[in-house]
Amino acid sequence: MNSLSRAGLIILLILAVATGIWLNNTAWRNRRLIWQLQAAVIAGGVGFIAGRITAGNE
């Protein structure tokens, strides 16, 4: 793993922790928005994985 990918992984980890803290401090009235955000992230991840699997080997 080169240093650029390692730095990217560290940045993603920091962003994930910061987002978790922010969502934990969110008021209950915004929980529906959080569920929609969670669904969008999951759908994006599934779409990305499906795209990588079905992509050609070129």
C-alpha positions in Angstrom: 0.0 0.0 0.0 1.6 3.3 -1.1 1.6 6.4 1.0 -1.2 8.1 -1.0 -3.7 5.3 -0.5 -2.7 5.1 3.2 -3.3 8.8 3.6 -6.7 8.5 1.9 -7.7 5.6 4.2 -6.7 7.6 7.3 -8.8 10.6 6.0 -11.8 8.4 5.4 -11.5 6.9 8.9 -11.3 10.4 10.5 -14.3 11.5 8.5 -16.3 8.4 9.5 -15.6 9.0 13.2 -16.4 12.7 12.9 -19.7 11.9 11.1 -20.6 9.4 13.7 -20.1 11.9 16.5 -22.1 14.5 14.6 -25.0 12.1 13.9 -25.0 11.0 17.6 -25.5 14.6 18.7 -28.3 15.2 16.2 -31.8 15.9 17.6 -34.4 13.2 17.4 -36.5 15.2 15.0 -33.8 14.7 12.3 -33.7 10.9 12.6 -35.7 10.5 9.4 -33.1 12.4 7.5 -30.4 10.2 9.0 -32.2 7.1 7.9 -32.4 8.5 4.4 -28.7 9.4 4.4 -27.9 5.8 5.6 -30.0 4.3 2.8 -28.3 6.5 0.3 -24.8 5.4 1.5 -25.8 1.8 1.5 -27.3 2.0 -2.0 -24.2 3.9 -3.3 -22.0 1.2 -1.9 -24.0 -1.6 -3.4 -24.0 0.2 -6.8 -20.3 0.7 -6.6 -19.6 -3.0 -5.8 -22.0 -4.1 -8.5 -20.3 -1.9 -11.0 -16.9 -3.2 -10.1 -18.1 -6.8 -10.4 -19.8 -6.3 -13.8 -17.0 -4.1 -15.3 -14.7 -5.6 -17.9 -11.1 -6.6 -17.2 -9.7 -4.0 -19.6 
